[in-house]
């Protein structure tokens, strides 16, 4: 399904609520924007453990819990 969105004066657009919900896009979600043959492609990027490294330094966090939340299996 296609959506028509309007860019504001800074070029920002709002991702429709239905799309955000379907792709689980929340505040702070990582997105990759590419331009291919004159078409904008926006992809959701799954965060890596390195992306959240700064978070773990600020508070005590269980790395296995983080990896589980990211969908990684911890191998020992």
Secondary structure, DSSP 8 states (H G I E B T S, - for coil): --------TTS-----HHHHHHHT--TT-EEEEEEETTEEEEEEE---TTTTHHHHHHS---HHHHHHHHT-----
